[in-house]
Amino acid sequence: MRKFFIMVLMAVSALATAQEKRFVINGEMHNNQLCYSNGVVNEVKLEQMVDGQVVTVATAAVTDNKFKFEGIAPDSPSTYNITGFDNGTIQIFLEEGEINVGPFDAAYPVGAKIGGTPCNDMYQAYVDLNNKCIKESKIRMKNAQENVPEEIKGDLEAELKYTSPTFYVNNLHFKVAIMDFICNNLDSPVILYVIKYSMIPTFETEMIQNIIEALPQSLHSHKVYKELINEVRAANLKEGAPAPDITGLTPDGKELSLSDFKGKYVFIDFWASWCAPCRREIPHLKEVLAYSENSDNLVVLSYSIDSKEKDWLACIEKNGMTHKNWIHISTLKGWNSEALKLFAVTGVPFTALIDPDGNVVEFKLRGEEMVKKLKNIIDNKN
């Protein structure tokens, strides 16, 4: 029996290993000389940005101008950076398969060609397109500047008559090229990043929203898809519009999002332990929550913008801010909290009432007005 049990464990282990999605990154340099010093690249790192912090995933030695990373690929392709240079980094999409980087000059790592897997091939195609647009734009502008009459050269305001049309033509060419690339590759995760970094800075919100709505269901679970939805909702933030989805950790470390409470009214309360006006609202919140004792259609989601956990938790305990319908979350990032940007919060206390469908009902409810409104919701008189 013991032998049989060991054989079963080995079989399960082998199956698990076989099912793991693995990646290999093979990199090669023409030379490993740094750009701004006489040093050379002896080691490179594979890094990822997590919650605004750079996290080193792995390191690799450079031998004969070559390096190699390998490991388990993430569930969905995501951007990572290869660092260790003094003049930029190399961005790749970490995914299952063999990813090739280079050969490239260590002094100019951003010029490295990447490929070998679907997303990296697609990303390189986007980089090539972007570079092509830049090159063509420079040529058009150079031709426009050469046509400026000698007598007005140096008069920047007068030159605009000749160069402004070219500026707008270049902008239009870029937009058309990006839109064509996106529409022809809608099912690739790379498109999420193209929308985020190329569309959002230059396109109208309505156009971005239309493109996002056209994305296939297969991309909806990707983390960047949620970021894009939030970008659009934040740009359109107003009463009656969908609220951005915000996320934080509870005092016991559980991750919770606004979307977790869909089907209920949610009263979001942005506050901080150091904020006296915020603390003055606590009795009003307690009054509402006491009234909701036998109801389950409303929750208070208190989002703390504290940066020190001990201050946050101490304030909750000291003021008895506990109830079955009172949920506390925070990212402990202070004013750098992403939720503040999404809801355009410039001061606390700040509140937002969200309906069961996730739409904003009203902003900045406080005091007795807030108590009356929320009691009516509890009584189903909204």
PyMOL commands that set and color helices and strands:
alter all, ss='L'
color gray80, all
select helices_A, chain A and resi 2-19+109-111+118-146+150-152+156-184+190-199+205-214+217-219+223-235+258-261+276-280+282-291+309-318+334-336+338-342+367-378
alter helices_A, ss='H'
color red, helices_A
select strands_A, chain A and resi 22-31+43-50+53-61+66-72+78-83+90-94+97-105+114-115+247-249+255-257+265-271+298-304+326-330+350-354+360-363
alter strands_A, ss='S'
color yellow, strands_A
deselect
rebuild
show_as cartoon
